[in-house]
Amino acid sequence: MTEYKHRALDSLIEDLLRELPALLIVGPRATGKTTTASRHAATTVRLDRPAEAAAFGADADAALRGLDEPVLLDEWQAAPEVLGAVKRAVDDNPRAGRYLLTGSIRADLQAETWPGTGRLVRVSMYGMTVAEQLGRTITRPLLDRLAYGEELPAPPDPPDLRDYVELALRSGFPEALSLSNSARQRWIDSYVEQLLTRDAMQLDGTRDPTRLSRFFEAYALNSAGIVEDKTLYDAAGINRKTAIGYEQLLTNLMVVEKVPAWASNRLKRLVHSPKRFLVDPGLLSGILRVNADAVLRDGELLGRLLDTFVAAQLRAELAVTESRPRIYHIRQEQGRHEVNLIGELDARQVIGIEVKAAAAPRLEAARHLVWLRDKLGDRFRAGVVLHTGPRTFPLEQRIVAAPICTLWNS
């Protein structure tokens, strides 16, 4: 049995269970939700197993009674009647640390009547960060360090460009990370295939897997980009209505995510379209069938992969940040100014993040951050150009260049 690697959410789950009766842990399939949640549970019920789900289908309230708590109800959407039973149990006795529910689809948002509001606190879990893969405990995520003006020291042995590409393509799926390169690639290929067939059909049996696959490929090619809807559905050979349905399906499966545009009355002619991301950069290799050599030969794909990789690291840490930022992007019309990612803090103060495939970025690489700083004044807390080189150094007032690996340098 593979040794368990501590997840950043472990401490958060432990703390919340001391005060709250029930948690709902959601995230893409195979990101380790069950493994992590089971470490905090006295009883585990696998509702995706028909034999275990049968009792809950017959009488969920009776099935819950008498179980040692905390009780983990894994893949709750396989027996949705369990939600009502949890609601009633919590209403009757709201003591802390009673239930953990895990799921890999956004079924809670689709339900006409969702009984979890005010009773289930939602915690999002994504693939393993590089820090988690290395067994490092990051006490201060990057966004917190930027928010509170802390230094960003570079590690003694930073990766180079190829290393970053390979780290991104290996994905954050715990099961895949323990495999050889060849076996891991086959695992990711299989994950994508099952995602677009079995998982998609379970959620919406009316979808055509072939056309859905073409749409997902177009989405992957534009990950970390602002792309017109028509570009995606023309590439997939489908109409607008079908494309909207496919994107919602992939969102419900938690493998794609939109980052909204940031707005401010201090900035003019901003684009309001969201940025689209694959949640895990390793999925690019599964849907596009590319390896590190292919990525390094394609400058546009390289930039999209690195942006998707950085976004995945930041997204996975949002739940444990002290500064509690919301993530956005900024782009002016015709691309005059664009900042890859924006972290909005309290009082609408912001952190700007750029990602560059450069070993020693010059001031020009920070020109959009300089523009944002000058426009926002004291609302601009800090800016960073994350790059593929080895050193951290200042570029401008409140703007630094730092290696991407600063994300997992404790």
Order of alpha helices (4+ residues) and beta strands (2+ residues): alpha-beta-alpha-beta-alpha-beta-alpha-beta-alpha-beta-alpha-alpha-alpha-alpha-alpha-alpha-alpha-alpha-alpha-beta-beta-alpha-alpha-alpha-beta-beta-beta-alpha-beta-beta-beta
